């Protein structure tokens, strides 16, 4: 059996509302938070899994360039409605069973547009809730297909 190929996040893509933010992203995670319900009776306590809340967590390097980070995020927040996102683990390879994409809709929330220390890059720490669990796909999604065709704004 061959050794599994690890996922190294040096070629991933994050698309928000059709804009690729790969070259502005320094941290990326799609994570579930499972609440626990504890029921206590005279016979003791038992824990049960509760609701699952999914979040898109990312650290972005701030840029005020056109079609980059600030323009993309502020438009998403100002829109007041959920926006589409897609994560592609290896953007230089086609989406497939060995390179699945994850997509869905996030609920944009306010963020700190300027955050950092003297002489360092300004970063934005996002933690946006998903509307529903993410969809794992082995075929290219609409956002990635649009970006690949040159129809999406590039935030890189």
C-alpha positions in Angstrom: 0.0 0.0 0.0 1.4 3.4 -0.9 1.7 6.2 1.6 -1.3 8.6 1.6 -0.7 12.1 0.2 -1.1 14.7 2.9 -3.0 17.9 2.2 -0.6 20.8 2.6 -2.4 24.1 2.4 -0.1 25.9 0.0 -2.3 25.6 -3.1 -5.9 25.9 -1.7 -8.5 28.3 -2.8 -11.2 30.2 -0.9 -13.9 31.7 -3.0 -16.5 34.0 -1.4 -19.4 35.2 -3.6 -17.4 34.2 -6.7 -14.2 36.0 -5.8 -11.0 34.0 -5.2 -9.1 35.1 -2.1 -6.4 32.4 -2.2 -3.4 34.7 -2.3 -4.8 36.7 0.7 -5.6 33.7 2.9 -3.1 32.6 5.5 -5.4 30.3 7.6 -8.4 28.3 6.5 -10.7 25.9 8.2 -14.2 24.5 7.8 -15.2 23.2 11.2 -18.2 21.7 13.0 -19.0 22.6 16.6 -21.1 19.8 18.2 -23.0 20.9 21.3 -23.5 18.3 24.0 -26.8 17.8 25.8 -26.4 16.3 29.3 -29.4 14.6 30.8 -29.2 14.0 34.6 -31.5 11.6 36.4 -31.4 9.8 39.7 -29.5 7.1 37.8 -26.7 9.4 36.7 -25.8 11.7 33.9 -25.7 10.8 30.2 -24.3 13.0 27.4 -25.9 13.0 24.0 -24.8 14.8 20.8 -26.8 18.0 20.2 -26.9 20.3 17.3 -24.0 20.8 14.9 -23.1 24.3 13.9 -20.6 24.6 11.0 -18.3 27.6 10.6 -16.0 29.0 7.9 -12.9 30.3 9.8 -10.3 32.2 7.9 -7.5 34.7 8.4 -7.1 37.0 5.5 -4.4 39.6 4.8 -6.3 42.9 4.3 -6.1 44.6 0.9 -8.0 47.6 -0.3 -7.3 46.9 -4.0 -10.3 46.6 -6.3 -11.9 43.2 -6.3 -9.8 42.1 -3.3 -10.5 41.4 0.4 -12.1 44.6 1.6 -14.4 45.0 -1.4 -15.5 41.4 -1.3 -16.1 41.2 2.4 -17.8 44.6 2.8 -20.1 43.8 -0.1 -21.0 40.5 1.5 -21.8 42.1 4.9 -23.6 45.1 3.3 -25.8 42.7 1.3 -27.4 41.4 4.4 -28.0 38.0 3.0 -26.1 34.7 2.9 -23.4 34.4 0.2 -21.9 31.4 -1.5 -18.4 30.1 -0.6 -16.3 27.3 -1.9 -13.0 25.7 -0.7 -10.8 23.8 -3.1 -7.9 22.0 -1.4 -5.6 22.0 -4.4 -6.6 24.8 -6.8 -4.1 23.7 -9.5 -5.7 20.3 -9.8 -9.3 19.5 -11.0 -11.9 18.8 -8.3 -12.2 15.0 -8.0 -12.4 12.2 -5.5 -8.9 12.9 -4.4 -9.4 16.7 -4.4 -13.0 17.3 -3.3 -14.4 20.8 -2.9 -16.6 22.0 -0.1 -19.3 24.6 -0.7 -22.4 26.2 0.8 -23.6 29.6 2.0 -22.2 31.6 4.9 -23.8 34.4 6.9 -21.6 37.4 6.6 -20.9 39.2 9.9 -19.0 42.4 10.8 -15.2 42.1 11.0 -12.3 44.3 12.0 -11.1 46.0 8.7 -7.8 47.0 10.3 -6.0 44.7 12.7 -2.3 44.3 13.3 0.9 45.5 14.9 3.3 48.2 13.8 5.3 47.0 10.8 3.1 43.9 10.3 0.4 43.0 7.9 -3.2 43.9 8.8 -5.2 40.7 9.1 -8.9 39.9 9.2 -10.1 37.0 11.3 -13.4 35.7 10.0 -15.7 33.2 11.7 -18.8 33.1 9.6 -21.6 30.5 10.3 -22.9 28.3 7.5 -26.6 28.3 6.7 -26.5 24.4 6.4 -23.8 21.8 6.5 -21.2 22.1 3.7 -21.6 20.1 0.5 -18.6 17.9 -0.4 -18.3 17.5 -4.2 -16.0 15.6 -6.5 -17.1 17.7 -9.5 -16.3 21.4 -10.0 -18.8 23.8 -8.4 -20.4 26.8 -10.0 -18.1 29.3 -8.2 -14.9 27.5 -9.2 -16.1 26.9 -12.8 -16.9 30.6 -13.1 -13.5 31.6 -11.7 -11.7 29.2 -14.0 -13.5 30.5 -17.0 -12.3 34.0 -16.1 -15.9 35.2 -15.3 -15.2 35.9 -11.6 -13.4 38.8 -10.1 -10.0 37.8 -8.9 -8.9 38.9 -5.5 -5.3 37.7 -5.7 
